[in-house]
């Protein structure tokens, strides 16, 4: 039984329920179909979390560093998208994207971020009962 591929209109033979002439056509069809779809809210958040994590990791090669806030923001960082937070004994609130975190401070009248990496030994989450 001859059928037409729904992607390229090429004729092919195969099972009755087959719609594509090849795996390439199937993949190409779904790529084109989903290309113009607006990403869901969760996809946008996940993409931003990954970008935030990648930027924090890139600018924090020593385990702890300081960077100007505007430099990180200009690179695409969004400080409102985080996975969790941790409050230090001195009262500083660190916001985290997975295992990399930051906290904002003013220095010489300029906003800066202190970047840190999660330290299980020091940043243990207390047992909640």
N, C-alpha and C positions, 0 to 999 in steps of 0.2 A: 504494500500500500504506500503510495507516494504522498508525502506531506510537505508543507512549506514551513521553514523556520520562521518563528515570529520576530526574530531579530534581523535577519539578513534576506529573507524571502527566498532562500536557496531551497531547492527541492532535495529531499532526503528520504531514505527508507528506514523504518524502525518500528518500535512498539507503537501501539495505538495512542497511548497517553504521552508520548514523547513530543516536546514542543520545540526543541532546539536541535540544530544539526551537529553541534559540537559543544564541548565544555566551554570553549572560548566564547561562543555566541551566548551561552547561558550567563556567563559571568559579565560579558559586555552589556547584555540586556538589563541585568539587575543594577549594574553600575550606573548606566544612563538613567534608569528609573529613579534611583535614590540620590542621584547627584544634585538635583535641585530642591530636595526636601530640606526644610528648615530643621536643624538639629533640635532634639528635645532638650528640655531644661536640664535633665540629668547628664546628658552628653556634654552640654556647655560647661556645667560645673566640673565634671570629670576632666575635661580638656584643660580648664583653668587650674585645677589642682595639680595636674601633671606639669603644666608650665611653671607654676609657682615652685614646685618641688625642684624642677630642673634648674631654675634660676637661683634658688637658695643654695643648692648643691654647687653650682658653678662659681658663685661668689664667695663660698665658704670652704676653701680648700684646707684651712688650718684647723678646723674644728670649732673655732670661734673667731669672728672677724666683725668689723664695722664698715658700713657702706652708707653713702648718702641715700636718703629715701628717694629723691627724684631720679637717681640713676637706676634704681631697681624698678620704679614705676614706669620709667621710659622704656625699659626692656620688656614690659608687658605684665609685670607683677601686679596682682590684685590682692591687697592685704585683707579684704573682707571674706575671701574664700579660703577656709582653713579646715583641717580635720579635727583638731583638738587644741586644748590649751593646758598650760602648766603654770602654777603660781609658785615662785621661788620664796624662800624663807624671808628674803629682804623685801618682799611685796611686789617685785617685778612680775608682770604677767606676760609670759611667752606664748605666742601663737604658733602653731605647728602645721606644717603640710607633711604628713607622714613622719619621717624621722628628722626633718630639718625645721628649725623654728627661728623666730625673730621677735624682737621687742623694740619698740620705738623709744628713742630718747632725744632730748634737745642738747646740742653741744655747740657752743659759740653762736647761739641763736639760729642754728640750722637743724632740721630734722634728720636724724640718722637712724638706721636699723642696726642693732646688734644681732648678728647671725650666729646660731648655735646648732650643734647636732645633738640629738637625743642621747642622753647618758643614763642608761638604766640604773647604774650604781647610785647616782645622785638624784635622779629625777623619778624615783619610784613613786607610783601612785599608791596612796594609803588604802588599806582594806576598808571597805565601807560595809558596815553591818546593819 
